[in-house]
Amino acid sequence: MRAAWLLALVLAAGCASQPELKGPVGKTGTVTGEPTAPRNRARVHTDLGMAYYARGNMSKEDETAVDVIAYSAHIACQLGAHVVKVKPPTSRVARDDGRKYYEKIPIETLADRIRHVKQAAFAGKRIVIFSGGEAKGTQDVLEEIKQIHAGGGDGSIMGRNAFQRPFDEAVKLLRDTMAIYAS
């Protein structure tokens, strides 16, 4: 709980310490009125990143299918995101009309699927980070992170896999994660 409050405080301080905006922001017209107004400053921050989780008329398994995740990342980029957060894809192909296409793309390993998602995000020109998912053991978390890194993923978001552990164990896990991405 102490770590969650600390994280919230750091995030709030980071947004509050941003320099004031001068004049209109970008060509999108998303900022109207006074650019230094808190609402417009928040809008500028959120225009740059997007978490795009597939939901809707599909099975739970299809929400993490490789074709659905790759398309989600692509749509997020088309909507203007510079940083995209998606779930790690499974080897499942949800759409029948995509199965023939995916016979030609390697998707056997998580690294292969991550590489495909990065390719779908404007040919790797956008930052794609992957959520941590359900709680799992330390070795499973680190193996998944190694695969994400090997596939060209730009980072991993960790929530319960870090914060639901004893403090010292969580810090070690986060340090091990940073070491993987630094290699």
KOLBA-227054 format. One record per residue: residue in three letters; x, y, z of N, C-alpha, C, CB in turn. Coordinates in nm, 4 decimals. Glycine has a CB too. Layout:
<sites>
 rest     n.c1     n.c2     n.c3    ca.c1    ca.c2    ca.c3     c.c1     c.c2     c.c3    cb.c1    cb.c2    cb.c3
  ALA        X        Y        Z        X        Y        Z        X        Y        Z        X        Y        Z
...
</sites>
This chain:
<sites>
 rest     n.c1     n.c2     n.c3    ca.c1    ca.c2    ca.c3     c.c1     c.c2     c.c3    cb.c1    cb.c2    cb.c3
  MET   0.0825  -0.1186   0.0000   0.0000   0.0000   0.0000   0.0870   0.1250   0.0000  -0.0939  -0.0002   0.1203
  ARG   0.1968   0.1206   0.0774   0.2876   0.2347   0.0841   0.3448   0.2650  -0.0547   0.4016   0.2073   0.1848
  ALA   0.3783   0.1605  -0.1294   0.4350   0.1791  -0.2631   0.3328   0.2401  -0.3586   0.4852   0.0455  -0.3187
  ALA   0.2056   0.1998  -0.3480   0.1012   0.2547  -0.4344   0.0822   0.4030  -0.4096  -0.0305   0.1810  -0.4128
  TRP   0.0822   0.4436  -0.2836   0.0683   0.5864  -0.2520   0.1881   0.6649  -0.3022   0.0519   0.6070  -0.1009
  LEU   0.3061   0.6069  -0.2873   0.4264   0.6731  -0.3348   0.4220   0.6904  -0.4866   0.5509   0.5936  -0.2935
  LEU   0.3794   0.5873  -0.5578   0.3680   0.5957  -0.7032   0.2671   0.7029  -0.7438   0.3272   0.4598  -0.7615
  ALA   0.1537   0.7064  -0.6780   0.0516   0.8074  -0.7085   0.1051   0.9478  -0.6842  -0.0746   0.7839  -0.6239
  LEU   0.1793   0.9663  -0.5760   0.2364   1.0964  -0.5449   0.3377   1.1388  -0.6506   0.3018   1.0939  -0.4074
  VAL   0.4225   1.0451  -0.6928   0.5234   1.0751  -0.7946   0.4569   1.1133  -0.9269   0.6171   0.9543  -0.8150
  LEU   0.3543   1.0387  -0.9668   0.2843   1.0699  -1.0913   0.2171   1.2063  -1.0845   0.1806   0.9623  -1.1223
  ALA   0.1531   1.2363  -0.9728   0.0867   1.3658  -0.9570   0.1888   1.4787  -0.9599   0.0065   1.3701  -0.8257
  ALA   0.3010   1.4599  -0.8930   0.4048   1.5623  -0.8922   0.4639   1.5815  -1.0309   0.5147   1.5260  -0.7930
  GLY   0.4797   1.4724  -1.1051   0.5351   1.4822  -1.2405   0.4461   1.5616  -1.3338   0.5574   1.3443  -1.2977
  CYS   0.3160   1.5391  -1.3272   0.2237   1.6138  -1.4123   0.2155   1.7591  -1.3698   0.0851   1.5507  -1.4090
  ALA   0.2176   1.7828  -1.2390   0.2068   1.9191  -1.1885   0.3315   2.0006  -1.2194   0.1816   1.9177  -1.0389
  SER   0.4458   1.9343  -1.2355   0.5703   2.0070  -1.2565   0.5993   2.0352  -1.4035   0.6840   1.9300  -1.1972
  GLN   0.5105   1.9967  -1.4913   0.5322   2.0199  -1.6338   0.5298   2.1700  -1.6620   0.4250   1.9465  -1.7189
  PRO   0.6129   2.2174  -1.7542   0.6138   2.3600  -1.7843   0.4819   2.4027  -1.8459   0.7293   2.3945  -1.8781
  GLU   0.4527   2.5309  -1.8311   0.3292   2.5824  -1.8892   0.3381   2.5769  -2.0405   0.3015   2.7266  -1.8416
  LEU   0.2257   2.5508  -2.1040   0.2189   2.5455  -2.2496   0.2032   2.6857  -2.3029   0.1029   2.4553  -2.2974
  LYS   0.2638   2.7131  -2.4125   0.2530   2.8444  -2.4765   0.1823   2.8272  -2.6102   0.3938   2.9102  -2.4958
  GLY   0.0747   2.8974  -2.6306   0.0033   2.8949  -2.7570  -0.0654   2.7627  -2.7843   0.0970   2.9257  -2.8680
  PRO  -0.1242   2.7496  -2.9038  -0.1935   2.6263  -2.9410  -0.0963   2.5083  -2.9468  -0.2640   2.6433  -3.0763
  VAL  -0.1483   2.3917  -2.9176  -0.0649   2.2715  -2.9164  -0.0996   2.1855  -3.0365  -0.0835   2.1917  -2.7848
  GLY   0.0005   2.1576  -3.1189  -0.0188   2.0687  -3.2325  -0.1176   2.1223  -3.3347  -0.0647   1.9354  -3.1845
  LYS  -0.1434   2.0438  -3.4369  -0.2352   2.0817  -3.5433  -0.3669   2.0083  -3.5321  -0.1731   2.0553  -3.6781
  THR  -0.3838   1.9314  -3.4255  -0.5033   1.8491  -3.4151  -0.6244   1.9259  -3.3659  -0.4775   1.7340  -3.3244
  GLY  -0.6020   2.0420  -3.3064  -0.7142   2.1195  -3.2565  -0.7748   2.0624  -3.1297  -0.8192   2.1291  -3.3613
  THR  -0.7017   1.9752  -3.0601  -0.7587   1.9140  -2.9412  -0.7577   2.0086  -2.8220  -0.6835   1.7878  -2.9069
  VAL  -0.6694   2.1073  -2.8223  -0.6630   2.2019  -2.7121  -0.7376   2.3273  -2.7540  -0.5155   2.2341  -2.6727
  THR  -0.8406   2.3596  -2.6793  -0.9185   2.4799  -2.7084  -0.9171   2.5692  -2.5858  -1.0645   2.4446  -2.7496
  GLY  -0.9297   2.6966  -2.6066  -0.9278   2.7890  -2.4940  -0.7860   2.8113  -2.4459  -1.0147   2.7370  -2.3799
  GLU  -0.7726   2.8406  -2.3186  -0.6434   2.8694  -2.2580  -0.5577   2.7430  -2.2493  -0.6626   2.9303  -2.1187
  PRO  -0.4404   2.7403  -2.3156  -0.3609   2.6177  -2.3166  -0.3046   2.5794  -2.1796  -0.2479   2.6326  -2.4137
  THR  -0.2984   2.6727  -2.0865  -0.2437   2.6402  -1.9547  -0.3502   2.5897  -1.8583  -0.1756   2.7615  -1.8956
  ALA  -0.4754   2.5845  -1.9021  -0.5810   2.5328  -1.8163  -0.5521   2.3863  -1.7840  -0.7202   2.5484  -1.8840
  PRO  -0.5773   2.3418  -1.6600  -0.5467   2.2026  -1.6221  -0.6078   2.0993  -1.7161  -0.5953   2.1761  -1.4818
  ARG  -0.7307   2.1236  -1.7620  -0.7938   2.0272  -1.8515  -0.7153   2.0123  -1.9819  -0.9377   2.0694  -1.8815
  ASN  -0.6697   2.1235  -2.0373  -0.5952   2.1181  -2.1616  -0.4560   2.0593  -2.1424  -0.5850   2.2560  -2.2215
  ARG  -0.3926   2.0861  -2.0275  -0.2621   2.0265  -2.0002  -0.2760   1.8751  -1.9906  -0.2013   2.0840  -1.8699
  ALA  -0.3813   1.8273  -1.9268  -0.4055   1.6826  -1.9182  -0.4317   1.6253  -2.0559  -0.5241   1.6522  -1.8248
  ARG  -0.5038   1.6990  -2.1386  -0.5355   1.6516  -2.2738  -0.4074   1.6315  -2.3554  -0.6296   1.7515  -2.3457
  VAL  -0.3127   1.7247  -2.3426  -0.1866   1.7130  -2.4151  -0.1120   1.5882  -2.3701  -0.0995   1.8382  -2.3939
  HIS  -0.1114   1.5593  -2.2389  -0.0429   1.4407  -2.1891  -0.1074   1.3124  -2.2418  -0.0428   1.4404  -2.0365
  THR  -0.2391   1.3060  -2.2460  -0.3066   1.1833  -2.2857  -0.3132   1.1656  -2.4361  -0.4448   1.1807  -2.2291
  ASP  -0.2947   1.2698  -2.5140  -0.2935   1.2545  -2.6592  -0.1759   1.1695  -2.7055  -0.2885   1.3909  -2.7266
  LEU  -0.0714   1.1611  -2.6270   0.0493   1.0937  -2.6696   0.0486   0.9436  -2.6461   0.1648   1.1529  -2.6006
  GLY  -0.0304   0.8940  -2.5527  -0.0292   0.7522  -2.5199  -0.1683   0.6939  -2.5138   0.0406   0.7299  -2.3892
  MET  -0.1783   0.5634  -2.5329  -0.3093   0.5010  -2.5341  -0.2973   0.3545  -2.4950  -0.3749   0.5150  -2.6721
  ALA  -0.3830   0.3144  -2.4024  -0.3963   0.1712  -2.3713  -0.5132   0.1221  -2.4538  -0.4184   0.1439  -2.2152
  TYR  -0.4904   0.0245  -2.5366  -0.5943  -0.0221  -2.6270  -0.6181  -0.1694  -2.6014  -0.5558   0.0031  -2.7749
  TYR  -0.7204  -0.1980  -2.5246  -0.7573  -0.3358  -2.4935  -0.8820  -0.3716  -2.5718  -0.7803  -0.3553  -2.3411
  ALA  -0.8739  -0.4796  -2.6458  -0.9880  -0.5243  -2.7254  -1.0992  -0.5741  -2.6338  -0.9458  -0.6354  -2.8243
  ARG  -1.2175  -0.5294  -2.6603  -1.3359  -0.5734  -2.5861  -1.4499  -0.5827  -2.6869  -1.3715  -0.4746  -2.4666
  GLY  -1.5579  -0.6394  -2.6460  -1.6751  -0.6372  -2.7329  -1.7254  -0.7747  -2.7671  -1.6443  -0.5639  -2.8583
  ASN  -1.7717  -0.7880  -2.8892  -1.8386  -0.9092  -2.9349  -1.7363  -1.0161  -2.9726  -1.9301  -0.8783  -3.0545
  MET  -1.6645  -1.0667  -2.8713  -1.5663  -1.1724  -2.8943  -1.5480  -1.2502  -2.7644  -1.4300  -1.1137  -2.9444
  SER  -1.4919  -1.3687  -2.7771  -1.4683  -1.4501  -2.6583  -1.3526  -1.3913  -2.5782  -1.4387  -1.5972  -2.6971
  LYS  -1.3413  -1.4325  -2.4542  -1.2316  -1.3873  -2.3671  -1.0960  -1.4260  -2.4271  -1.2465  -1.4479  -2.2247
  GLU  -1.0885  -1.5459  -2.4854  -0.9631  -1.5916  -2.5464  -0.9241  -1.5047  -2.6664  -0.9758  -1.7383  -2.5900
  ASP  -1.0249  -1.4571  -2.7409  -0.9976  -1.3752  -2.8586  -0.9431  -1.2368  -2.8232  -1.1233  -1.3605  -2.9407
  GLU  -0.9672  -1.1908  -2.7002  -0.9190  -1.0587  -2.6598  -0.7670  -1.0502  -2.6600  -0.9717  -1.0241  -2.5221
  THR  -0.6993  -1.1644  -2.6490  -0.5527  -1.1636  -2.6509  -0.4962  -1.2380  -2.7719  -0.4986  -1.2257  -2.5227
  ALA  -0.5788  -1.2675  -2.8692  -0.5319  -1.3343  -2.9913  -0.4332  -1.2425  -3.0639  -0.6522  -1.3714  -3.0848
  VAL  -0.3347  -1.3012  -3.1279  -0.2286  -1.2228  -3.1914  -0.2840  -1.1265  -3.2964  -0.1260  -1.3158  -3.2556
  ASP  -0.3826  -1.1687  -3.3750  -0.4374  -1.0793  -3.4770  -0.5134  -0.9623  -3.4141  -0.5299  -1.1571  -3.5712
  VAL  -0.5834  -0.9885  -3.3060  -0.6597  -0.8832  -3.2383  -0.5651  -0.7829  -3.1718  -0.7552  -0.9446  -3.1331
  ILE  -0.4608  -0.8315  -3.1048  -0.3656  -0.7421  -3.0378  -0.2889  -0.6581  -3.1398  -0.2670  -0.8233  -2.9512
  ALA  -0.2450  -0.7201  -3.2486  -0.1717  -0.6456  -3.3518  -0.2606  -0.5372  -3.4129  -0.1206  -0.7414  -3.4622
  TYR  -0.3854  -0.5715  -3.4383  -0.4780  -0.4732  -3.4950  -0.5075  -0.3623  -3.3943  -0.6089  -0.5413  -3.5387
  SER  -0.5188  -0.3979  -3.2679  -0.5417  -0.2975  -3.1636  -0.4268  -0.1975  -3.1596  -0.5583  -0.3648  -3.0260
  ALA  -0.3042  -0.2467  -3.1648  -0.1881  -0.1575  -3.1647  -0.1883  -0.0683  -3.2875  -0.0581  -0.2384  -3.1587
  HIS  -0.2236  -0.1257  -3.4018  -0.2278  -0.0481  -3.5259  -0.3334   0.0633  -3.5185  -0.2570  -0.1409  -3.6454
  ILE  -0.4509   0.0312  -3.4683  -0.5577   0.1306  -3.4564  -0.5170   0.2412  -3.3594  -0.6889   0.0641  -3.4098
  ALA  -0.4538   0.2048  -3.2471  -0.4083   0.3060  -3.1516  -0.3123   0.4036  -3.2195  -0.3400   0.2392  -3.0300
  CYS  -0.2224   0.3516  -3.3029  -0.1293   0.4381  -3.3755  -0.2037   0.5272  -3.4748  -0.0238   0.3537  -3.4489
  GLN  -0.3015   0.4706  -3.5449  -0.3787   0.5510  -3.6393  -0.4566   0.6614  -3.5696  -0.4739   0.4628  -3.7176
  LEU  -0.4937   0.6373  -3.4443  -0.5654   0.7391  -3.3671  -0.4709   0.8447  -3.3101  -0.6435   0.6736  -3.2540
  GLY  -0.3408   0.8285  -3.3323  -0.2453   0.9312  -3.2933  -0.1569   0.8987  -3.1752  -0.3170   1.0527  -3.2640
  ALA  -0.1653   0.7793  -3.1212  -0.0828   0.7449  -3.0048   0.0633   0.7299  -3.0438  -0.1330   0.6155  -2.9396
  HIS   0.1502   0.7817  -2.9612   0.2941   0.7636  -2.9783   0.3443   0.6511  -2.8890   0.3693   0.8940  -2.9473
  VAL   0.2703   0.6254  -2.7813   0.2999   0.5159  -2.6893   0.1736   0.4319  -2.6782   0.3472   0.5688  -2.5480
  VAL   0.1861   0.3018  -2.7005   0.0710   0.2119  -2.7011   0.0923   0.1040  -2.5961   0.0496   0.1489  -2.8419
  LYS  -0.0116   0.0769  -2.5177  -0.0064  -0.0322  -2.4191  -0.1095  -0.1361  -2.4592  -0.0328   0.0200  -2.2729
  VAL  -0.0637  -0.2600  -2.4755  -0.1529  -0.3717  -2.5087  -0.1151  -0.4925  -2.4229  -0.1448  -0.4072  -2.6615
  LYS  -0.2003  -0.5929  -2.4259  -0.1705  -0.7177  -2.3555  -0.0739  -0.8007  -2.4402  -0.3015  -0.7980  -2.3256
  PRO   0.0080  -0.8844  -2.3769   0.0915  -0.9753  -2.4562   0.0022  -1.0717  -2.5357   0.1897  -1.0547  -2.3639
  PRO   0.0288  -1.0882  -2.6642  -0.0581  -1.1726  -2.7470  -0.0328  -1.3215  -2.7286  -0.0402  -1.1372  -2.8918
  THR  -0.1388  -1.3983  -2.7429  -0.1274  -1.5441  -2.7452  -0.1112  -1.5886  -2.8902  -0.2522  -1.6122  -2.6790
  SER  -0.0882  -1.7158  -2.9136  -0.0715  -1.7661  -3.0505  -0.2061  -1.7892  -3.1201   0.0088  -1.8964  -3.0489
  ARG  -0.3131  -1.7668  -3.0509  -0.4472  -1.7838  -3.1090  -0.4707  -1.6792  -3.2184  -0.5570  -1.7725  -2.9988
  VAL  -0.5346  -1.7204  -3.3269  -0.5797  -1.6291  -3.4323  -0.7317  -1.6281  -3.4252  -0.5275  -1.6730  -3.5766
  ALA  -0.7888  -1.5134  -3.3953  -0.9325  -1.5049  -3.3678  -1.0179  -1.5053  -3.4942  -0.9617  -1.3802  -3.2884
  ARG  -0.9730  -1.4375  -3.5957  -1.0565  -1.4205  -3.7152  -1.0267  -1.5290  -3.8178  -1.0344  -1.2817  -3.7775
  ASP  -1.1324  -1.5925  -3.8643  -1.1169  -1.6981  -3.9657  -1.0512  -1.6450  -4.0921  -1.2528  -1.7594  -4.0003
  ASP  -1.0873  -1.5218  -4.1314  -1.0312  -1.4666  -4.2548  -0.8833  -1.4293  -4.2397  -1.1109  -1.3441  -4.2977
  GLY  -0.8295  -1.4326  -4.1184  -0.6891  -1.4018  -4.0972  -0.5991  -1.5230  -4.0866  -0.6749  -1.3213  -3.9756
  ARG  -0.6581  -1.6406  -4.0766  -0.5781  -1.7617  -4.0562  -0.4790  -1.7867  -4.1713  -0.6704  -1.8824  -4.0407
  LYS  -0.5229  -1.7658  -4.2933  -0.4357  -1.7873  -4.4092  -0.3168  -1.6902  -4.4050  -0.5155  -1.7696  -4.5415
  TYR  -0.3433  -1.5678  -4.3685  -0.2387  -1.4663  -4.3577  -0.1367  -1.5045  -4.2506  -0.3002  -1.3290  -4.3259
  TYR  -0.1850  -1.5543  -4.1382  -0.0968  -1.5872  -4.0263  -0.0205  -1.7170  -4.0455  -0.1762  -1.5952  -3.9003
  GLU  -0.0510  -1.7931  -4.1501   0.0304  -1.9097  -4.1817   0.1697  -1.8678  -4.2285  -0.0382  -1.9952  -4.2888
  LYS   0.1830  -1.7455  -4.2799   0.3087  -1.6947  -4.3338   0.3893  -1.6145  -4.2316   0.2811  -1.6090  -4.4547
  ILE   0.3326  -1.5886  -4.1152   0.3978  -1.5065  -4.0128   0.4343  -1.5953  -3.8944   0.3056  -1.3885  -3.9675
  PRO   0.5594  -1.5900  -3.8493   0.5958  -1.6711  -3.7327   0.5291  -1.6162  -3.6055   0.7501  -1.6746  -3.7154
  ILE   0.4531  -1.7022  -3.5378   0.3868  -1.6614  -3.4138   0.3990  -1.7701  -3.3066   0.2383  -1.6298  -3.4404
  GLU   0.4948  -1.8597  -3.3233   0.5078  -1.9721  -3.2311   0.5498  -1.9270  -3.0916   0.6082  -2.0724  -3.2850
  THR   0.6469  -1.8371  -3.0819   0.6954  -1.7926  -2.9515   0.6391  -1.6548  -2.9191   0.8496  -1.7899  -2.9485
  LEU   0.6434  -1.6207  -2.7910   0.5987  -1.4870  -2.7511   0.6847  -1.3806  -2.8183   0.6038  -1.4711  -2.5974
  ALA   0.8141  -1.4040  -2.8312   0.9019  -1.3071  -2.8987   0.8570  -1.2849  -3.0436   1.0491  -1.3559  -2.8955
  ASP   0.8175  -1.3912  -3.1130   0.7664  -1.3774  -3.2501   0.6415  -1.2899  -3.2532   0.7353  -1.5157  -3.3103
  ARG   0.5512  -1.3136  -3.1588   0.4253  -1.2387  -3.1558   0.4484  -1.0927  -3.1192   0.3279  -1.3025  -3.0567
  ILE   0.5414  -1.0673  -3.0290   0.5755  -0.9296  -2.9919   0.6325  -0.8580  -3.1134   0.6771  -0.9265  -2.8734
  ARG   0.7193  -0.9252  -3.1868   0.7788  -0.8677  -3.3086   0.6694  -0.8297  -3.4084   0.8781  -0.9678  -3.3736
  HIS   0.5676  -0.9145  -3.4211   0.4570  -0.8859  -3.5122   0.3757  -0.7649  -3.4652   0.3660  -1.0087  -3.5249
  VAL   0.3500  -0.7562  -3.3366   0.2753  -0.6413  -3.2828   0.3544  -0.5126  -3.3056   0.2457  -0.6606  -3.1309
  LYS   0.4849  -0.5168  -3.2823   0.5687  -0.3986  -3.3084   0.5631  -0.3593  -3.4563   0.7153  -0.4259  -3.2662
  GLN   0.5637  -0.4578  -3.5442   0.5537  -0.4299  -3.6879   0.4201  -0.3641  -3.7211   0.5706  -0.5598  -3.7696
  ALA   0.3138  -0.4064  -3.6520   0.1810  -0.3496  -3.6760   0.1702  -0.2065  -3.6243   0.0743  -0.4362  -3.6104
  ALA   0.2588  -0.1680  -3.5346   0.2575  -0.0329  -3.4777   0.3460   0.0578  -3.5630   0.3061  -0.0339  -3.3288
  PHE   0.3005   0.0809  -3.6839   0.3699   0.1661  -3.7807   0.5135   0.1196  -3.8029   0.3690   0.3116  -3.7336
  ALA   0.5274  -0.0106  -3.8272   0.6566  -0.0727  -3.8582   0.7605  -0.0447  -3.7501   0.7078  -0.0228  -3.9930
  GLY   0.7162  -0.0479  -3.6247   0.8075  -0.0286  -3.5126   0.8412   0.1151  -3.4823   0.9315  -0.1012  -3.5380
  LYS   0.7722   0.2093  -3.5440   0.8022   0.3509  -3.5231   0.7292   0.4095  -3.4020   0.7659   0.4296  -3.6471
  ARG   0.6559   0.3278  -3.3305   0.5880   0.3707  -3.2087   0.6361   0.2856  -3.0923   0.4340   0.3609  -3.2240
  ILE   0.6284   0.3400  -2.9738   0.6646   0.2675  -2.8523   0.5484   0.1782  -2.8144   0.7008   0.3650  -2.7358
  VAL   0.5758   0.0501  -2.7957   0.4717  -0.0447  -2.7545   0.5177  -0.1102  -2.6250   0.4436  -0.1527  -2.8663
  ILE   0.4340  -0.0948  -2.5216   0.4608  -0.1581  -2.3934   0.3505  -0.2595  -2.3666   0.4699  -0.0526  -2.2785
  PHE   0.3828  -0.3581  -2.2873   0.2925  -0.4707  -2.2667   0.2546  -0.4829  -2.1204   0.3562  -0.6006  -2.3155
  SER   0.1267  -0.5071  -2.0953   0.0778  -0.5202  -1.9584   0.1237  -0.6531  -1.8993  -0.0762  -0.5092  -1.9538
  GLY   0.1224  -0.6602  -1.7660   0.1742  -0.7772  -1.6967   0.0779  -0.8923  -1.6834   0.2183  -0.7386  -1.5641
  GLY  -0.0516  -0.8628  -1.6835  -0.1489  -0.9709  -1.6757  -0.1700  -1.0244  -1.5362  -0.1073  -1.0816  -1.7637
  GLU  -0.2174  -1.1488  -1.5300  -0.2525  -1.2115  -1.4018  -0.1273  -1.2358  -1.3177  -0.3277  -1.3448  -1.4251
  ALA  -0.1488  -1.2499  -1.1875  -0.0376  -1.2763  -1.0964   0.0274  -1.4100  -1.1315  -0.0859  -1.2763  -0.9489
  LYS   0.1600  -1.4125  -1.1304   0.2345  -1.5346  -1.1613   0.3641  -1.5356  -1.0813   0.2638  -1.5453  -1.3138
  GLY   0.4312  -1.6473  -1.0823   0.5567  -1.6626  -1.0103   0.6679  -1.5780  -1.0697   0.5981  -1.8072  -1.0090
  THR   0.7699  -1.5529  -0.9898   0.8807  -1.4668  -1.0314   0.9454  -1.5155  -1.1600   0.9850  -1.4590  -0.9217
  GLN   0.9757  -1.6438  -1.1697   1.0417  -1.6957  -1.2898   0.9533  -1.6824  -1.4133   1.0803  -1.8418  -1.2696
  ASP   0.8226  -1.6998  -1.3979   0.7302  -1.6831  -1.5104   0.7263  -1.5375  -1.5564   0.5888  -1.7302  -1.4715
  VAL   0.7257  -1.4456  -1.4610   0.7260  -1.3028  -1.4950   0.8537  -1.2681  -1.5703   0.7129  -1.2153  -1.3673
  LEU   0.9668  -1.3106  -1.5177   1.0944  -1.2772  -1.5815   1.1085  -1.3423  -1.7186   1.2101  -1.3197  -1.4926
  GLU   1.0588  -1.4644  -1.7358   1.0639  -1.5296  -1.8669   0.9781  -1.4529  -1.9683   1.0160  -1.6768  -1.8562
  GLU   0.8596  -1.4102  -1.9256   0.7746  -1.3319  -2.0156   0.8430  -1.2015  -2.0544   0.6387  -1.3030  -1.9501
  ILE   0.9069  -1.1354  -1.9606   0.9766  -1.0094  -1.9886   1.0939  -1.0328  -2.0837   1.0264  -0.9448  -1.8576
  LYS   1.1659  -1.1427  -2.0662   1.2756  -1.1758  -2.1587   1.2230  -1.1942  -2.3005   1.3489  -1.3037  -2.1126
  GLN   1.1083  -1.2608  -2.3132   1.0485  -1.2824  -2.4454   1.0012  -1.1496  -2.5067   0.9302  -1.3815  -2.4352
  ILE   0.9414  -1.0639  -2.4255   0.8965  -0.9324  -2.4742   1.0167  -0.8530  -2.5231   0.8209  -0.8538  -2.3624
  HIS   1.1231  -0.8518  -2.4445   1.2448  -0.7803  -2.4837   1.3058  -0.8401  -2.6104   1.3475  -0.7833  -2.3697
  ALA   1.3112  -0.9731  -2.6184   1.3678  -1.0399  -2.7363   1.2887  -1.0082  -2.8625   1.3718  -1.1911  -2.7147
  GLY   1.1588  -0.9863  -2.8487   1.0755  -0.9540  -2.9636   1.0758  -0.8063  -2.9999   0.9359  -0.9976  -2.9375
  GLY   1.1471  -0.7252  -2.9232   1.1555  -0.5824  -2.9544   1.0564  -0.4963  -2.8783   1.1348  -0.5623  -3.1000
  GLY   0.9872  -0.5544  -2.7800   0.8954  -0.4751  -2.6976   0.9714  -0.3663  -2.6246   0.8207  -0.5645  -2.5969
  ASP   0.9070  -0.2528  -2.6066   0.9733  -0.1375  -2.5461   0.9615  -0.1338  -2.3946   0.9167  -0.0113  -2.6031
  GLY   0.8796  -0.2190  -2.3369   0.8679  -0.2196  -2.1920   0.7544  -0.3069  -2.1445   0.8491  -0.0801  -2.1410
  SER   0.7503  -0.3219  -2.0129   0.6476  -0.4023  -1.9475   0.5857  -0.3190  -1.8364   0.7065  -0.5358  -1.8915
  ILE   0.4556  -0.3238  -1.8266   0.3842  -0.2604  -1.7173   0.3620  -0.3678  -1.6122   0.2484  -0.1959  -1.7649
  MET   0.3970  -0.3360  -1.4896   0.3801  -0.4327  -1.3826   0.2954  -0.3712  -1.2734   0.5162  -0.4788  -1.3270
  GLY   0.1926  -0.4411  -1.2349   0.1082  -0.3984  -1.1246   0.1147  -0.5023  -1.0159  -0.0371  -0.3756  -1.1702
  ARG   0.0142  -0.5903  -1.0153   0.0039  -0.6914  -0.9088   0.1260  -0.7815  -0.9016  -0.1195  -0.7762  -0.9295
  ASN   0.1945  -0.8030  -1.0140   0.3112  -0.8909  -1.0103   0.4266  -0.8302  -0.9310   0.3572  -0.9222  -1.1515
  ALA   0.4225  -0.7018  -0.9066   0.5232  -0.6392  -0.8205   0.4632  -0.6016  -0.6851   0.5822  -0.5145  -0.8888
  PHE   0.3485  -0.5363  -0.6853   0.2960  -0.4781  -0.5623   0.2292  -0.5780  -0.4686   0.1988  -0.3719  -0.5962
  GLN   0.2003  -0.6985  -0.5141   0.1415  -0.7986  -0.4255   0.2479  -0.8938  -0.3702   0.0338  -0.8779  -0.4998
  ARG   0.3713  -0.8492  -0.3711   0.4819  -0.9268  -0.3160   0.5377  -0.8515  -0.1957   0.5930  -0.9520  -0.4236
  PRO   0.6122  -0.9209  -0.1115   0.6828  -0.8498  -0.0048   0.7744  -0.7432  -0.0663   0.7651  -0.9493   0.0834
  PHE   0.7948  -0.6348   0.0044   0.8667  -0.5191  -0.0487   1.0026  -0.5564  -0.1087   0.8860  -0.4163   0.0607
  ASP   1.0855  -0.6291  -0.0341   1.2199  -0.6640  -0.0829   1.2146  -0.7507  -0.2078   1.2985  -0.7362   0.0259
  GLU   1.1199  -0.8430  -0.2119   1.1032  -0.9291  -0.3292   1.0570  -0.8483  -0.4502   1.0028  -1.0416  -0.2994
  ALA   0.9674  -0.7522  -0.4269   0.9182  -0.6664  -0.5357   1.0307  -0.5805  -0.5924   0.8033  -0.5767  -0.4860
  VAL   1.1123  -0.5234  -0.5053   1.2242  -0.4401  -0.5505   1.3220  -0.5235  -0.6327   1.2968  -0.3755  -0.4300
  LYS   1.3511  -0.6453  -0.5881   1.4408  -0.7336  -0.6637   1.3819  -0.7662  -0.8007   1.4674  -0.8637  -0.5853
  LEU   1.2511  -0.7945  -0.8057   1.1859  -0.8235  -0.9332   1.1969  -0.7039  -1.0281   1.0380  -0.8605  -0.9107
  LEU   1.1733  -0.5839  -0.9777   1.1818  -0.4642  -1.0615   1.3255  -0.4404  -1.1088   1.1304  -0.3412  -0.9844
  ARG   1.4212  -0.4646  -1.0236   1.5634  -0.4499  -1.0637   1.6010  -0.5537  -1.1683   1.6571  -0.4633  -0.9407
  ASP   1.5540  -0.6763  -1.1511   1.5802  -0.7808  -1.2508   1.5173  -0.7446  -1.3850   1.5264  -0.9168  -1.2020
  THR   1.3973  -0.6867  -1.3790   1.3287  -0.6430  -1.5010   1.4088  -0.5345  -1.5712   1.1871  -0.5918  -1.4685
  MET   1.4569  -0.4370  -1.4962   1.5371  -0.3291  -1.5559   1.6656  -0.3839  -1.6174   1.5709  -0.2221  -1.4501
  ALA   1.7240  -0.4840  -1.5528   1.8467  -0.5445  -1.6058   1.8200  -0.6139  -1.7384   1.9053  -0.6444  -1.5051
  ILE   1.7053  -0.6783  -1.7515   1.6694  -0.7445  -1.8783   1.6588  -0.6409  -1.9889   1.5355  -0.8229  -1.8649
  TYR   1.5887  -0.5296  -1.9638   1.5722  -0.4286  -2.0677   1.7004  -0.3518  -2.0949   1.4629  -0.3325  -2.0292
  ALA   1.7910  -0.3463  -1.9980   1.9181  -0.2773  -2.0179   2.0168  -0.3614  -2.0987   1.9793  -0.2409  -1.8835
  SER   1.9911  -0.4929  -2.1088   2.0871  -0.5809  -2.1795   2.0729  -0.5704  -2.3297   2.0680  -0.7263  -2.1370
</sites>
